[in-house]
Amino acid sequence: MYLNAVKKAFTDIELYHGQAQGMYGADEPMHGNDPVRGIEFCSVVEMMYSLEKMLTITGDIQFADHLEKLAFNALPTHALDDFSGRQYFQSANQAEIIRARHGFYEDDNHGGTDLCFGALTGYPCCTCNMHQGWPKFTQNLFYATSDNGFAALNFAPCKADILVGDHIKVNVTEDTYYPFSNEIRFTVNPDKDLKFPFHIRIPSWCKSAHVQINGQKWDDAAGGKIIVIEREWKKGDRVTLNFPMDITTSRWFMNSVAVERGPLVYSLKIGEDWKYVKNDDKWSNYWEVRPTTSWNYGLLNKAILDPASGFRAVESGKRPVYPWNPENAPVFIKTQGKMIPDWKIYNAVAGPLPHSLPQRNLVNDPPVDIILIPYGCTTLRITEFPVVE
């Protein structure tokens, strides 16, 4: 009963307030699903913590899928690369970041600094809370299981010492560049040869995962489930997962479209002009960011109807230690779009979203090449796109 109530709440929140990166419009109180509504940094890290606790209690894969979406999309974009500043609010469609009124619920309370990057901009609670996101996610990569084994329910490069069976130590190394790469390799080193179960989540976005043990095929597994590998493990045993990442689309506010590949949501890459503002009021110094390239594009309807041919994923060939900015994005998507001239800045945010009928008034305009990069790598972005013929 309680679990059903939680899932019903998540469904309702996504329907009425949801945004493509897994969060919801709530610039303090709930504020609808327009992609320019604000999302508080505190809400992101606290939602992650709640999902981690729900996953610990239930082992329900839905909570792990949701947690992963927040960790690899909403979380990294919210802070400066060196964590010296952060946004109070982020938005799925964020065409500029300046000190101004934006139509947020909190417009009258923070001097228009809600979107600006700073230590005290907006409200300082986010400066206190932002650091919990990554450490607590790291604490929830592995779990003990009731059958005296262990489970990998979230994925990131790591090492861990885990007790299984009758308190026998197993050292596990996870080698991966996930979420940008689709391969994950676990090296299992028990203190002695020992039989125990190893549980692994197959994400719901994956149609069919390929699983190998020591280079030999073990099985293919459908997404949205937890597989169990129970065997006698020896030092150096290796489990390799391959998660094919298809490009998919989803519908949002005003019938707009978001583009996803694997666990990542993709957004328009926009040129950025950063300006540091020295400020002597209580919100202290802050950064503003303005676009240097056009942002008001719609995606082509034919690409939405056939994502396999309308979008092309490209790996940059680089694997930076810190990938979460436009320059370091390890993977991007090539597609085409059309500029929508009457879609403009309004109230210092991307103006009212053109409804995706799709628009036919631009049918004679030639499409242009555009680049989408992972949401977590962006500062300025369009994520929920109108659709054009």
N, C-alpha and C positions, 0 to 999 in steps of 0.2 A: 504493500500500500504506500509506504513512504517513498520507495524508489520510483513508483509510478507518478507520484506527486512531483518529485524532482524533475523527471523527464517531461512531464506535462508543462511545468514552469519553463523549462528551457525551450520547448517548442513554441510556447506563446511569446516568450521574449524575442526569439528570433523572428517570428512572424510580424510582430508589431514594432519592434525596435532594432532588429538585427542589422549588422553590417557584415561585409564579406570576409573580414579578417577574423571573425569569430566573436567579436564583441557586440555591443549594443549602444544605440544613441542614448546617453545619459550624462549630459553635462550638469551633473549633480542629480536632480530627479530624472526619471525616464522622459525621453523627449522625442520619441518616434524614430523612424528608420530612414530619414533623409540622410544621404551620405556625407553631408557637411555638419551634421550634429556632432557634438564633442564626446570624446571617450576619455575618462579620467585615468591617468597612469595608475593611481591606487587601485582602480577597479580591475585593471589588467592583472596586476600581481596578486591581488586578493582573490580574483576568480581562479587564477592558476592554483593558488594554495587550496582553495575549496575543492577544485577538481582532483588535486593530488590526494586529498583526504577521502573523497568519494571513491577514487580508484583503489586506494588502500583497503577500504572497507568492503567494497563490492567486487573488485576485479572486473568491472563492467567496461568493455572495450569502448563504448560510446564516450566515456569520460576521458579515456586516454587519447582518442582521436581529437576531442575538443581541446584538451590540454596542449597537444602538439601544435595545433593550429595557432593558438595564442602565443606559444613560446617562439615559434619560427616566423611569425608575421607581426602581430601587434606589439610584442615586447621590445624587440631590438630597435625599432624606429623611434621609440618614445624618449630615448636618452641620447645625448651627445656621445661620440665615440669614446671619449675618455671619462664619461659619467660626471663631468664637471657641471653639467646643466641638463635640464629635461623640460619637456612640455607638460603643462598641467592637463591640457586636452590634446588629443590627436583626432583626425577625421579620415574616413576612407577616401574622400575627395578633398584634397588639400592643395589648392592652386597657389596660395601665397600665405606667408606667415608674417603678419605685421601687428603692431599695437593699434587696435581699433575695436569697435563694437562689431560682433559677428552674429548676433541673433541667438546666442547661447542663453540658457536659463540663468546663468550667472553673470550676464553682461554688466550689471550695475555694481559688482562687488570687487573687481580686481583690476580696475583701471585699464581695461582692454588688453591686458597682457596674457590672457588665457592660452593663446597659441604659441607665444614667444618662448624660445629656449632660454632658461635661466635657472638660478638656484632658488629664487624666491618668487618668480612670476606665477600668476594665477593664485594658487594657494600652496603653502609650503609643506602640506602633508605628503605630497608626492616625493619631495626630497628625502623625507624620512623613510618612505616605503619602497622606493624604486629598487633598492639594492637586494631585496629579498627574492626577486624573480628567478635569476639564474641559479643561485645557490640551492634554493629549495627544489627547483627542477632537477638539478644534479643529484640531490638526495633521493629522488624518486625514479632513477633509471632502473634499479633492480629492486625486487621484492622477494621476501621469503614466501614459500607456499606451504599449504597445510599437509602436503604429501612429502615433506622433508627435502624438497628441491628448491629451485629458485626460478624467478621469472624476469625476463627483460620486456618491459611494457612500454618504455620510452627509449629513444635512441640518441646517442651522442658519443663521441670518442671519450673513453674513460678506462680506468682500471679499478678493480674492486676485489677485496677479499671477502668471501661469502662462506658461511657455515651451512653444510648440508648433512643429511643422514644423522649419524650420532656425533654431531659437532666436528665433522671433518672439514678442514679448510680447503676451499677451492679459490684459486686466483683466476680471475677472468679479465681478459683484455679485450676491449671493443675498439676496433679500428675502422673508422668510417669518415666520410666527408658529408654524411647525411645532415641536412635535408637537401643538399645540392647534388649529391650523388645517390644512386639507387642501390649501392652495394654496402653491406654491413658484414664485418667478419669478427666472429667471437673466437678467441683462443682460450681453451679451458685447461687449467692446470690444477688437478686435485693433488693433495698431499700424498695420496695413494690411489691405485686403481679402485674405482668405486662406482656402483650403479646408483643413479638418482635421476629424477626428471628435470628437464630444462624446458620451461614454458616460454614461448615467444609470441608476442602480438603481431598479427598481420594486419596492417592498417586497412580501414574500410575503403579508402580510396583506391587500393590496389586490387585489380581484378584477379590476378593469380601470381603468387610469389613463387620463386624457384629456390629450393633449399638444397644445399649440398653439405655433406659431412666428409671432411678430409679429401675434398676434391671430387667425390663421387655423388651422383644425384641421390638424394634421400626421398624427396617428394615435391610435388607442386601443391600449393595451399591457397584456397580462396581467401579473399580479403574479408575483414570483419570478423575474425575469429582468433582464438589463441591456440597455437599448436603445441603439442607436448612431445619432446624427444626424450625418451627414456631408454637408457643404454648404460653399459659399463664404460665409464669415461677414463681415459688415460692422459697423461701429461702430453700437451701439445695437440690434442684433438681440436679441430677447427670446424666451426659451423659458419657457412657463408650464405647470406640471404641476398637475393636479388629482387628488388621491387620495381618492375616496369612502371614508368611514370607516363601515363597518357595525359594529353591536354584536354580539359573539360571546361564547360561553362556553367554558370549558375545565374538565376534571375533574382533581381533585387528591386529596390524602390523605383517606381515609375517604369517597370519592366526593363530596367537597365541590366547590363550583363557584366559579370566578373569572370576573369580567366584564371584557371587553376591548373597546376601541374604537380602531381604528387601532393605533398603536404603544404606546398607554397601557393599563395595567392600572388598574382602578378599585376603590376601597375605601370602606367605610362611613365617612361623616363623623361623627366623634365630638367632642363638646365637650371642651376641654382646660383643666385647671387646672395652671399651671406654678408650682413652688415652688423657690426657690433655697436650697440648703443649704450653709452655711458649715461647712467640715470641715477638721480639722487633722491627719488622717492622711495617708499618702503618696499617696492618690488625690485629694487636694485638694478644692476646692469643686465642686459639681455641681448639675444641675437634675433634679428629679423631675417627672413629669407624670401626673396622675390624670384619669380620665374624669368629666365632668359630665353626660353623657347616657348612655342605655342603649347597650350594644354587642352584646348577645347576641341578634342577629336571625338568622333563616333566610330565605332567598329563596324565593319562591313557585315551585312546580314548573311551573305554567302559564307563567310568565315564561321559565323556562329552555327550555321546549319551543318557545316562540315569542318569541325575543328582540326581533323587530321591533315587536311590540305590547306586550311586557312591560316594556320599558325605553325611556326617552325621553331623548335627549341634548339639553342646553340650553346655549347659550353665554351667558356672563354679560354680554357686551358690553364687558368691560374687557380691556385688554391691558397689564397691569403689566410693568415692566421685570424685576422678580423675581417670578415666579408661584408659586414652590415653597413655599407654605404654605396652610392652609385658607382664610384670608381672601381670598387673591388668586387662587384657582383659577379659570382663565378658562373652564372648561367643567365641567359636572357632569351626572350621570345621575339621573333620577327613576325610582323603581320602588316596589314595596311589599314588605313582609316581615312576619314574625310573630316576636314575642319568644319565646325558649325559656327558661322560668323555671329549669330545672334545669341550664342551662349557666352556670357561675359561675367566678369566679377561683379558681385552684388553683396553689399554689407561685408566687404573684405573677405568673401569666400566665393567659391565657384557658384554662380547664380543658379536659379531654378533649373533643375535637370530636365532637358528636353525628353519628352516621352518617347519611348522606343516603339513606334507603330509597326515597322520602322519608318523613319522620316524619308519622304520621297522628294522633298523640295530640292535635294542636293544631287538628284540622280544624274545630272549632266556634268557634275564636277568630277575631275579625275581623282582617284585615290592616291595617297602618298604612303611611303614606307614609314612605319613607326616601330619603336622598340619598347617592349615591356620588360621590366626587371622585377625581382622579388620585392614584395611589399616591404619586408623588413629592411631592405637596402635603400629605400626611398626616404626623402624628407618631404619634398613636394611630389604630388602624385594625383592621378585620376585612376580609380580602382573600379568603380561602378560606372560603366560606359553606356551612353545612349547608342542605339543601333541605327545605321543608315543603309539605304539601298546602294 
